[in-house]
């Protein structure tokens, strides 16, 4: 049964090096994938009479993922809880831990304990993961010939008269933009749009390309060429095609009890003042710009505003992997690094961000890579302020969803890096989360190896999911 296993390793190495940029190749040696294979072979050898699900369980226990998750959520308490799913197009591990809510305010506006357990159907504010849907919408229209990526933005949207010669490609690749006033200071949707229409390129040296303005503008491109609201287009061409039945902008009344609490986050300013945010009500996006532009009324912005469940995001990922949402060539185009060698200075560190089309592309430096390096060269990821993360590997057909509520009852921004014994500081959450997501994706690669070894015993139509509640 194991005689051709070298082909499995070779295929993983080949996928790893499927990248347009030479700096994204040869980041992991062949020996690494050989070790993963050897782990799977050892488990198979030591459990010859075990069922497929038992083998999967042994691999899961061997991964150490549960210990990492317990430490992150129950000991360090970096977030109240999470729903996590990862695996292949044939099998998913789904993990649930912690609470969807920890505190609330009493009638005297004082914080009191109020716990609600997280469950597999919890609904999360996707925050910036919404950008992935905007990218898909634009690429779908480009693939159909409705628009061209080198079209000038002002050709479609003359109201954005400060964008110069910038085109749709520039917007997709996170060219930096800014507005003359803050959108979240607006008093109406009309005023917020008026501010957005002042958007112009930011020529600041060492400016990180990542911004919300570009995808916000792209939403209007979609509406202009389709004569539909942005949400209607996304629903018809992405949500429906991905069988996503629990993804919303405005939460239906009968679903509100399932929405995770993202309210009561703390900001620490440079003067060490603690600022408690109380305005992220259930079903209201944490992104104030999305709120000002109409999210509570069901108006979707291009940068944030979608709410969804873990199962729906898995469906979205697999819809991209199997080509139901976008042509596979377009999904691969999303992942290609488009930022060149634009140096950024942040917190005393100099680095070059790698971005694709409104997503993260694999970075050659492990510390800065939001995409797990051993995955294929066409892998991509997206992350949201609220604690959400998505990874898609269309070549190996591997995916990960990590949905959490790190903005609830936590310090999410700490300008002075001071410590408080009463409030948990989650400002470094994204970097610390990577230890878990990388371990999950590592196991997903082992799952792929297992499937390649015993593929004839796995029925193509049976896509299994194992739910594990971690206490």
C-alpha positions in Angstrom: 0.0 0.0 0.0 2.9 2.4 0.7 5.2 1.7 -2.2 4.4 4.9 -4.2 4.4 7.3 -1.2 7.4 9.3 -2.6 5.0 10.6 -5.3 2.9 12.1 -2.5 5.9 14.0 -1.1 6.9 15.1 -4.5 3.4 16.4 -5.3 3.4 18.5 -2.0 6.8 19.9 -2.8 5.7 20.7 -6.4 2.6 22.5 -5.1 4.7 24.4 -2.5 6.8 25.8 -5.3 3.9 26.7 -7.6 4.4 30.4 -7.1 4.9 33.3 -9.5 7.5 35.0 -7.2 10.8 33.2 -6.8 11.0 34.5 -3.2 8.0 32.4 -2.3 9.6 29.2 -3.5 11.7 26.6 -1.6 10.6 27.9 1.8 10.4 24.4 3.2 12.6 21.4 2.3 11.4 18.1 1.0 12.4 16.5 4.3 9.7 18.4 6.1 7.0 16.8 3.9 8.7 13.5 4.3 8.4 13.8 8.1 4.7 14.5 7.8 4.3 11.4 5.6 6.3 9.3 8.1 4.0 10.4 10.9 1.0 9.2 8.9 2.7 5.9 7.9 3.6 5.3 11.5 0.1 5.7 12.7 -1.2 3.4 10.0 1.4 0.8 10.8 0.7 0.9 14.6 -3.1 0.7 14.1 -3.5 -1.8 11.2 -7.1 -2.7 12.2 -8.3 0.8 13.0 -11.0 2.5 11.0 -10.4 5.6 8.9 -12.0 7.8 11.6 -9.9 6.2 14.3 -6.8 6.9 12.2 -7.9 10.5 11.9 -8.4 10.7 15.6 -4.9 9.4 16.3 -3.4 12.0 14.0 -5.5 14.7 15.7 -4.4 13.7 19.2 -0.8 13.4 18.0 -0.9 17.0 16.6 -1.1 18.7 20.1 -3.8 21.1 18.8 -6.1 20.7 21.8 -3.3 21.7 24.2 -2.5 24.8 22.1 -6.2 25.8 22.0 -6.7 25.2 25.7 -3.6 27.3 26.5 -4.7 30.1 24.2 -8.4 30.3 25.2 -8.6 28.9 28.7 -5.2 29.7 30.3 -4.0 32.9 28.5 -7.6 33.8 27.7 -6.7 35.7 24.5 -10.3 35.5 23.4 -13.5 34.3 25.0 -14.0 31.5 22.5 -13.9 30.2 18.9 -15.3 27.9 16.2 -12.5 26.5 14.1 -12.7 24.2 11.0 -9.9 22.8 8.9 -9.1 20.0 6.6 -9.5 18.9 2.9 -12.3 18.8 0.4 -13.2 15.4 1.8 -12.9 15.8 5.6 -13.2 18.6 8.1 -12.2 18.8 11.8 -14.5 21.3 13.5 -13.6 22.5 17.0 -15.7 24.6 19.4 -14.3 26.2 22.6 -15.3 28.8 25.2 -18.0 31.5 25.2 -19.7 33.7 22.7 -20.2 36.2 25.5 -18.7 36.8 29.0 -20.0 40.1 30.3 -22.8 42.6 29.9 -23.9 45.9 31.5 -26.6 46.0 34.3 -29.2 48.7 34.7 -26.7 50.9 36.4 -24.3 50.6 33.4 -21.9 48.5 35.4 -20.1 45.4 34.0 -21.5 42.1 35.3 -20.8 38.5 34.3 -23.1 37.1 31.7 -21.8 33.9 30.0 -23.1 32.3 26.9 -21.4 29.2 25.4 -20.0 29.2 21.9 -21.6 26.7 19.6 -21.0 25.4 16.1 -23.8 27.6 14.6 -22.6 30.9 16.2 -22.7 33.9 13.9 -19.5 36.0 13.6 -18.8 39.5 12.4 -16.3 38.8 9.6 -14.9 42.3 9.6 -12.1 42.6 7.0 -12.6 39.0 5.8 -15.5 40.7 3.8 -12.7 42.0 1.5 -12.4 38.5 0.1 -15.9 38.6 -1.2 -15.3 42.0 -2.8 -12.2 40.5 -4.6 -14.3 37.6 -5.8 -17.0 39.9 -7.1 -14.6 42.0 -9.1 -12.7 39.0 -10.5 -15.9 37.4 -11.5 -16.9 40.4 -13.5 -13.5 40.7 -15.0 -13.6 37.0 -16.0 -16.9 37.6 -17.7 -15.5 40.5 -19.6 -17.8 43.0 -18.0 -14.9 45.0 -16.7 -11.1 45.1 -17.3 -8.6 45.4 -14.4 -6.8 48.1 -16.3 -9.9 50.2 -16.6 -9.6 53.7 -15.0 -11.8 53.9 -11.9 -13.2 57.3 -13.0 -14.5 55.7 -16.2 -17.1 54.0 -14.1 -17.2 56.4 -11.1 -16.6 60.0 -12.1 -17.5 61.1 -8.5 -14.1 59.8 -7.4 -12.4 62.6 -9.2 -9.2 62.6 -7.0 -8.0 59.2 -8.0 -6.1 60.4 -11.0 -5.2 57.5 -13.4 -5.6 54.8 -10.8 -7.4 51.7 -12.2 -9.3 48.7 -10.8 -6.0 46.7 -10.5 -4.6 49.4 -8.2 -7.6 49.1 -6.0 -7.4 45.3 -5.9 -3.8 45.4 -4.9 -4.1 47.7 -1.8 -2.6 50.8 -3.2 -2.8 53.2 -0.3 -5.6 55.8 -0.3 -7.0 58.2 2.2 -10.0 60.6 2.6 -9.9 64.2 3.7 -12.1 63.5 6.6 -12.9 60.4 8.7 -15.8 58.4 7.3 -16.7 57.3 10.8 -17.3 60.9 11.8 -20.3 61.2 9.4 -23.8 61.8 10.6 -25.6 60.1 7.8 -25.0 57.6 4.9 -25.0 60.5 2.4 -22.4 62.4 4.4 -20.3 59.2 4.7 -20.4 58.6 1.0 -19.5 62.3 0.3 -16.4 61.8 2.4 -15.5 58.6 0.7 -15.8 60.3 -2.7 -12.8 62.5 -1.7 -10.5 59.4 -1.7 -7.1 60.0 -3.2 -3.8 58.2 -3.4 -1.5 58.4 -0.4 2.1 59.1 -1.4 3.5 58.8 2.1 6.9 57.1 2.0 6.9 53.6 3.6 3.1 53.6 3.7 1.6 50.1 4.1 -0.7 49.4 1.2 -3.3 47.7 3.3 -6.3 49.9 3.7 -10.1 49.9 3.7 -10.7 52.6 1.2 -9.8 50.6 -2.0 -12.4 47.8 -1.4 -14.9 50.4 -0.3 -14.6 52.0 -3.8 -14.7 48.7 -5.6 -18.2 48.1 -4.1 -19.4 51.1 -6.2 -17.8 49.6 -9.4 -19.8 46.4 -8.9 -23.0 48.4 -8.4 -22.4 50.6 -11.4 -21.8 47.8 -14.0 -24.4 45.4 -12.6 -27.3 47.8 -11.7 -27.6 45.8 -8.5 -26.9 46.6 -4.9 -23.5 45.2 -3.9 -25.1 42.8 -1.4 -27.6 41.5 -4.0 -24.8 40.8 -6.4 -22.7 39.1 -3.7 -25.7 37.0 -2.6 -26.6 35.9 -6.1 -23.1 35.2 -7.4 -21.2 34.1 -4.3 -23.4 33.2 -1.3 -26.0 31.3 -3.3 -23.4 29.5 -5.5 -21.5 28.5 -2.3 -24.7 27.3 -0.5 -24.2 29.9 2.2 -27.5 30.2 3.9 -26.4 31.8 7.1 -24.4 34.8 5.8 -26.0 38.2 6.3 -25.5 42.0 6.4 -28.5 42.6 8.5 -29.2 39.8 10.9 -32.7 38.3 10.8 -34.6 38.6 14.1 -34.7 34.9 14.6 -30.9 34.6 14.2 -29.9 37.4 16.6 -29.6 35.1 19.6 -26.8 33.2 17.7 -24.7 36.3 17.1 -21.4 36.3 19.0 -20.8 39.4 21.2 -18.0 41.7 20.0 -18.9 44.6 22.3 -17.0 45.9 25.3 -13.5 46.1 23.9 -10.9 48.3 25.5 -8.5 50.7 23.8 -5.5 52.1 25.7 -4.3 55.5 24.5 -0.8 57.0 24.7 -1.8 58.6 28.0 -2.6 55.1 29.5 -6.3 55.9 29.5 -8.7 53.0 29.2 -11.5 53.5 26.7 -14.4 51.0 26.8 -16.4 50.6 23.6 -20.1 50.0 24.2 -21.6 50.7 20.8 -21.1 47.3 19.0 -24.6 46.0 19.6 -25.7 42.5 18.5 -25.8 42.4 14.8 -24.1 45.8 14.4 -20.6 45.6 12.7 -17.6 46.6 14.8 -16.3 48.6 11.9 -17.7 52.1 12.3 -17.1 53.0 8.7 -19.3 50.1 7.6 -22.0 51.2 10.1 -21.9 54.8 8.9 -22.3 53.5 5.3 -25.5 51.6 6.2 -24.7 48.1 7.5 -27.5 48.2 10.2 -29.9 48.8 7.3 -28.5 45.9 5.2 -26.2 47.9 3.0 -23.0 46.0 2.4 -19.6 47.8 2.1 -16.7 46.4 0.3 -14.3 46.3 3.3 -16.5 44.9 6.2 -20.0 44.2 7.2 -20.7 40.6 6.5 -21.7 38.2 9.3 -21.4 34.4 8.9 -21.1 31.0 10.5 -18.2 28.6 10.4 -20.1 26.1 8.1 -20.9 28.9 5.6 -17.2 30.0 5.4 -16.1 26.4 4.9 -18.7 26.3 2.0 -17.2 29.6 0.6 -13.7 28.2 0.8 -14.7 24.9 -0.9 -16.7 26.8 -3.5 -13.5 28.6 -4.5 -11.5 25.4 -4.3 -13.9 23.4 -6.5 -14.6 26.3 -8.9 -18.3 26.8 -8.1 -17.7 30.5 -7.2 -14.8 31.5 -9.4 -12.9 29.9 -12.2 -9.9 28.1 -10.6 -7.5 30.3 -12.6 -9.0 33.4 -11.1 -8.8 32.0 -7.6 -5.1 31.4 -8.2 -4.7 34.9 -9.5 -6.0 36.2 -6.1 -3.0 34.7 -4.3 -0.2 36.1 -6.5 2.0 38.7 -4.7 1.2 42.1 -6.2 3.1 44.4 -3.8 6.6 44.3 -5.4 9.2 45.5 -2.9 7.3 48.2 -1.1 9.2 48.6 2.2 7.2 49.3 5.4 8.3 50.5 8.8 6.2 49.3 11.7 7.1 49.2 15.4 10.7 49.6 14.6 10.7 46.7 12.1 11.3 47.0 8.4 9.6 44.5 6.1 7.8 44.1 2.8 4.1 43.1 3.0 3.0 40.5 0.5 -0.6 41.1 -0.7 -2.6 39.5 -3.5 -6.0 40.7 -4.6 -7.5 42.0 -1.3 -5.9 39.1 0.5 -2.6 38.0 1.9 0.0 36.3 -0.2 2.6 33.9 1.2 5.5 35.8 2.7 9.1 34.4 2.6 9.6 35.5 6.2 7.8 33.1 8.5 7.2 35.8 11.1 5.4 38.1 8.7 3.6 35.4 6.7 -0.2 35.3 7.3 -0.3 32.3 5.0 1.2 29.1 6.3 4.4 28.6 4.3 4.2 24.8 3.7 1.0 25.2 1.7 1.0 25.6 -2.0 2.3 28.8 -3.7 -1.3 29.7 -4.7 -2.6 29.8 -1.1 -4.2 32.9 0.2 -5.6 34.2 3.5 -7.6 37.0 5.0 -8.0 38.2 8.6 -10.5 40.4 10.4 -10.2 42.8 13.3 -12.8 40.9 15.3 -10.6 37.7 15.5 -11.5 36.0 12.2 -9.2 34.3 9.8 -9.6 32.4 6.5 -6.9 30.3 4.7 -7.5 28.7 1.3 -5.1 26.4 -0.6 -6.7 25.7 -4.0 -3.9 23.4 -5.2 -3.8 21.0 -2.3 -7.6 21.6 -1.6 -7.0 22.5 2.0 -8.9 25.1 4.0 -9.0 26.7 7.4 -11.6 28.8 9.2 -10.8 30.4 12.5 -13.7 32.5 13.9 -13.3 34.1 17.3 -14.5 37.2 19.3 -11.2 38.6 20.6 -12.8 42.1 20.8 -15.1 41.1 23.6 -14.0 42.0 27.1 -10.4 42.4 25.9 -7.8 45.1 25.3 -7.6 45.2 21.5 -5.3 48.2 21.0 -2.6 49.2 23.5 -0.6 52.2 22.4 1.6 52.2 25.6 1.9 48.4 26.0 1.1 48.7 29.7 -0.2 45.7 31.6 -3.5 45.5 33.5 -4.1 42.7 35.9 -7.9 43.0 35.6 -8.3 43.2 31.8 -6.7 40.8 29.4 -4.5 42.3 26.7 -5.3 40.7 23.3 -3.5 43.3 21.2 -0.9 40.7 20.0 -3.7 38.2 19.3 -3.0 37.7 15.6 0.6 36.8 16.0 -0.1 34.4 18.8 -3.0 32.8 16.9 -0.7 31.6 14.2 0.7 28.9 16.4 -2.8 27.3 16.4 -3.6 27.9 12.7 -0.3 26.6 11.6 -0.8 23.4 13.7 -4.3 23.0 12.2 -3.0 23.4 8.7 -0.1 21.0 9.4 -2.7 18.4 10.4 -4.7 19.2 7.3 -1.7 18.4 5.1 -1.4 15.1 7.0 -5.1 14.5 6.3 -4.4 15.0 2.6 -1.5 12.6 2.8 -3.7 10.0 4.5 -6.4 10.5 1.7 -3.8 10.1 -1.0 -2.6 6.8 0.6 -6.0 5.2 1.0 -8.0 7.3 -1.5 -9.8 4.3 -2.9 -11.5 3.8 0.4 -12.9 7.3 0.6 -16.1 7.9 -1.4 -15.9 11.2 -3.3 -19.5 12.1 -2.5 -19.1 11.7 1.3 -17.6 14.9 2.8 -17.3 14.1 6.5 -17.0 16.5 9.5 -16.0 15.6 13.0 -17.2 18.0 15.7 -15.1 18.2 18.9 -16.1 20.4 21.9 -13.0 21.4 23.8 -13.4 22.0 27.5 
